[in-house]
Amino acid sequence: MKKYKVTLTQQERHDLEALSSKGKHAAQTVLYALILLACDEGTYQKQRSINETISSVLNVGMKTIDRVKKRFVEEGLEAVLNRKPSSRKFQPKVDGDLEAHLIALSCSKPPVGHKRWTLRLLADKLVELEYVDQISHETVRQTLNKTSLSPGKKNAG
């Protein structure tokens, strides 16, 4: 395994010490700052701690320490302290067209044998009418909740 050597400048040490000792910061940011301070092998550090000691004192895994050190060496201090934005892209399950169909359906008369629409009945009807391939009752609930409609209301619509 490749070893990464953390050497902090005097300014970086000062910033990390200030970040870890005062102010309101995310717990992960403070933890990473403490890891970097403990791993420092620069001239401004009195004594470097070994990873096992850091792991037991801060209650983190050895891999976490290695990841923080690697990220510091490869990307710098800002990359360690600031989280990257998520790269995941979420496609909305319900678009405006499906939402309009759902609202119209929930405002219509319930099926024979039922007093009112349930979330599962609405979800099944949307699939039956081929508006969607599949949809859960929870998605139906969230959509109706967003539009302040409820299938249980007698005067919905």
C-alpha positions as CSV (number, residue, x, y, z in Angstrom):
1,M,0.0,0.0,0.0
2,K,1.3,3.4,-0.9
3,K,2.0,5.7,2.1
4,Y,1.1,9.3,2.0
5,K,3.1,11.8,3.9
6,V,1.1,14.8,5.3
7,T,3.2,17.9,5.8
8,L,1.3,21.0,6.9
9,T,2.6,24.6,6.7
10,Q,2.4,26.8,9.7
11,Q,-0.7,28.6,8.3
12,E,-2.4,25.3,7.5
13,R,-1.8,24.1,11.1
14,H,-3.1,27.3,12.5
15,D,-6.2,27.1,10.4
16,L,-6.9,23.5,11.3
17,E,-6.3,24.1,15.0
18,A,-8.7,27.1,14.9
19,L,-11.3,25.0,13.0
20,S,-11.1,22.1,15.4
21,S,-11.2,24.2,18.6
22,K,-13.9,26.8,18.0
23,G,-16.9,27.7,15.9
24,K,-19.7,25.7,14.4
25,H,-18.4,23.2,11.8
26,A,-19.7,19.9,10.6
27,A,-18.5,17.0,12.7
28,Q,-16.8,15.4,9.7
29,T,-14.9,18.5,8.9
30,V,-13.6,18.8,12.5
31,L,-12.7,15.1,12.5
32,Y,-10.8,15.4,9.3
33,A,-8.9,18.4,10.7
34,L,-8.0,16.5,13.8
35,I,-6.7,13.6,11.6
36,L,-4.6,15.9,9.5
37,L,-3.1,17.6,12.6
38,A,-2.3,14.2,14.1
39,C,-0.7,12.9,10.9
40,D,1.4,16.0,10.3
41,E,5.1,15.2,9.7
42,G,6.1,18.8,8.9
43,T,8.6,20.9,10.9
44,Y,5.9,22.6,12.9
45,Q,4.7,19.3,14.5
46,K,6.3,18.2,17.8
47,Q,5.5,14.5,17.5
48,R,3.6,12.6,14.8
49,S,1.0,10.0,16.1
50,I,0.8,6.6,14.5
51,N,-2.3,5.6,12.7
52,E,-3.3,3.0,15.3
53,T,-3.3,5.7,18.0
54,I,-5.2,8.2,15.9
55,S,-7.7,5.5,15.1
56,S,-8.4,4.6,18.7
57,V,-8.4,8.2,20.0
58,L,-10.7,9.6,17.4
59,N,-12.7,6.4,17.0
60,V,-12.3,6.1,13.2
61,G,-11.2,3.3,11.0
62,M,-7.7,3.0,9.6
63,K,-9.1,3.3,6.0
64,T,-10.6,6.7,6.9
65,I,-7.3,8.0,8.0
66,D,-5.6,6.7,4.8
67,R,-8.4,8.2,2.7
68,V,-8.0,11.6,4.4
69,K,-4.2,11.5,4.0
70,K,-4.4,10.5,0.3
71,R,-7.0,13.2,-0.5
72,F,-4.8,15.8,1.2
73,V,-1.7,14.8,-0.7
74,E,-3.4,14.5,-4.1
75,E,-6.0,17.3,-3.9
76,G,-5.1,19.7,-1.1
77,L,-6.5,20.9,2.1
78,E,-9.7,22.5,0.7
79,A,-10.7,19.2,-0.9
80,V,-10.4,17.4,2.4
81,L,-12.4,19.9,4.4
82,N,-15.1,20.7,1.9
83,R,-17.4,17.9,0.7
84,K,-17.9,17.3,-3.0
85,P,-21.4,17.9,-4.3
86,S,-23.2,14.7,-5.2
87,S,-22.8,13.6,-8.8
88,R,-26.0,11.6,-8.8
89,K,-28.8,12.7,-11.1
90,F,-32.3,11.9,-10.1
91,Q,-35.1,11.7,-12.7
92,P,-38.5,12.7,-11.3
93,K,-40.9,9.8,-11.4
94,V,-43.9,12.0,-11.8
95,D,-43.9,14.7,-14.5
96,G,-46.6,17.3,-15.0
97,D,-48.6,15.2,-17.4
98,L,-48.8,12.2,-15.0
99,E,-49.5,14.5,-12.1
100,A,-52.5,16.0,-14.0
101,H,-53.8,12.6,-14.8
102,L,-53.4,11.6,-11.1
103,I,-55.3,14.7,-9.9
104,A,-58.1,14.2,-12.4
105,L,-58.4,10.5,-11.4
106,S,-58.4,11.3,-7.6
107,C,-61.2,13.8,-8.2
108,S,-63.3,11.4,-10.1
109,K,-65.8,8.9,-8.7
110,P,-64.1,5.9,-7.0
111,P,-64.5,2.4,-8.5
112,V,-67.6,0.4,-7.9
113,G,-67.5,-1.2,-4.5
114,H,-65.3,1.5,-2.9
115,K,-66.4,4.5,-1.0
116,R,-63.3,6.6,-1.9
117,W,-60.0,6.3,-3.7
118,T,-57.1,4.8,-1.8
119,L,-53.5,5.3,-2.7
120,R,-53.1,1.7,-3.8
121,L,-56.3,2.0,-6.0
122,L,-54.9,5.2,-7.6
123,A,-51.6,3.6,-8.3
124,D,-53.2,0.5,-9.8
125,K,-55.5,2.6,-11.9
126,L,-52.6,4.6,-13.3
127,V,-50.9,1.4,-14.4
128,E,-54.1,0.0,-15.7
129,L,-54.7,3.1,-17.8
130,E,-51.1,2.8,-19.0
131,Y,-50.0,6.2,-17.9
132,V,-46.9,4.5,-16.3
133,D,-45.4,1.0,-16.3
134,Q,-45.3,0.9,-12.6
135,I,-45.8,3.3,-9.7
136,S,-45.9,2.8,-5.9
137,H,-48.6,4.0,-3.6
138,E,-45.9,6.0,-1.8
139,T,-45.1,8.0,-4.9
140,V,-48.8,8.7,-5.4
141,R,-49.0,9.9,-1.7
142,Q,-46.1,12.2,-2.1
143,T,-47.5,13.7,-5.3
144,L,-50.9,14.3,-3.8
145,N,-49.4,15.7,-0.7
146,K,-47.4,18.1,-2.8
147,T,-50.7,19.3,-4.4
148,S,-52.5,19.3,-1.0
149,L,-55.0,16.8,-2.3
150,S,-56.0,13.7,-0.4
151,P,-57.8,10.7,-1.8
152,G,-59.7,10.3,1.5
153,K,-61.3,13.7,1.4
154,K,-65.0,13.7,0.5
155,N,-64.8,17.0,-1.2
156,A,-61.5,16.5,-3.1
157,G,-62.1,18.1,-6.4
